[in-house]
Amino acid sequence: MSERTWKAAFGEVRRAAAKNKLTTGVIAVAVIASFALIAWAGTSSSAAKPAAKPAAAGFSVPFLGQAGVDSSRLSLASYAGKPLIVNFFASWCSPCKTETPLLARFYRTEHGKVALVGLDENDQVASALKFIGADGVTYPVGWDPQVTVASAYNVSLLPQTFFLDARHRIVFRTFGAVTSADLSKGIALATGRSS
């Protein structure tokens, strides 16, 4: 309740008591006190328990390299103990075309802060290779044509980017094309350092 509402409620109690309706006043005070206690308990319990950071789903998919799909694997486990950015994209996705050059530049200049992997979803190999080649992608890209990993991360629209801390808990998620501001915020949360 706002301060004005509390004042009005106490004013009503005083008026009721003044009219010799003490019982009504006592009941009103009890009701107001009950609502105040419920409101206080609700806000203090939700503030006391921060939301748990969900664990990222493990994955292991073939690499998508210059020669096509590679027999080696890109896995979450290979980044154990390291913060990681996981970007879900596809060559046919318009917003992906906006964000991929930014991610490629980021990786070339600042990948020492946090690792970055791309996961190409529901795509054709030739289209995917042309896409990552045109944007100068040098970060590792995994091939997930059956959207298995995307499904495990509840990705229904592309692009989406997940920022994982060193324990591979999801600390930040973006929907749509990632921005420089998203990268700064996600990296700060993933590494525990301010940007």
Steps between C-alpha positions, in 0.01 A plus 500: 500500500616852438558745783183692407294179516639412841419848629145471365458159663620623838278805463201270453598308813523821703162620374338165578644501851386858549142402419508237778529223252806362668436147381498607136821697554677206663395271215619755245839528674528119508416475127749775407770340716432163336532645150818681596650181645406301188649765271819518708537120509445474124764759412758381751476133398535575128793735564675246722510229233678602179397310190712193439718508192402206279771262385570499127419178317806307391560448130738331259460571129725473193713801407403701196827605342631631168478153344150430631391284789801370691526166681628670816251627756415834658377444855407700805722273708810615309449846657481371858585768754482781243229761438342446159275678251276262301340657192222318313468611135431394141595636158134559406433713811490877426587622854788249500643685202503816713669352806755263345745771384490647854570160655782435252664836585453438871667162476796633304564784742384388845449126515749470788231630738257218430473220245242515220342218300234508232244229441357493147142375516274343236718603208663368183876442517580705188288795618648488848858492368435792266340695786782456752764557231343828385497641851854390589392266779807347666337382822403131526167416340303183567263333255152425640271439199240313707478786757577258782707748699262787426213290637697425816545876551133576420598702194198543276606809302841601368733655590537449872815539704575352841770618740628229732716548806801275575266243658293506180195652659295731278551852633361700208305431180419719203217453254565638153821651369755549776636854542825642636311595817374140532856370461628736770223412742519125431878489537483694827245254637683193367838602638380674815685817397353833409551601139 
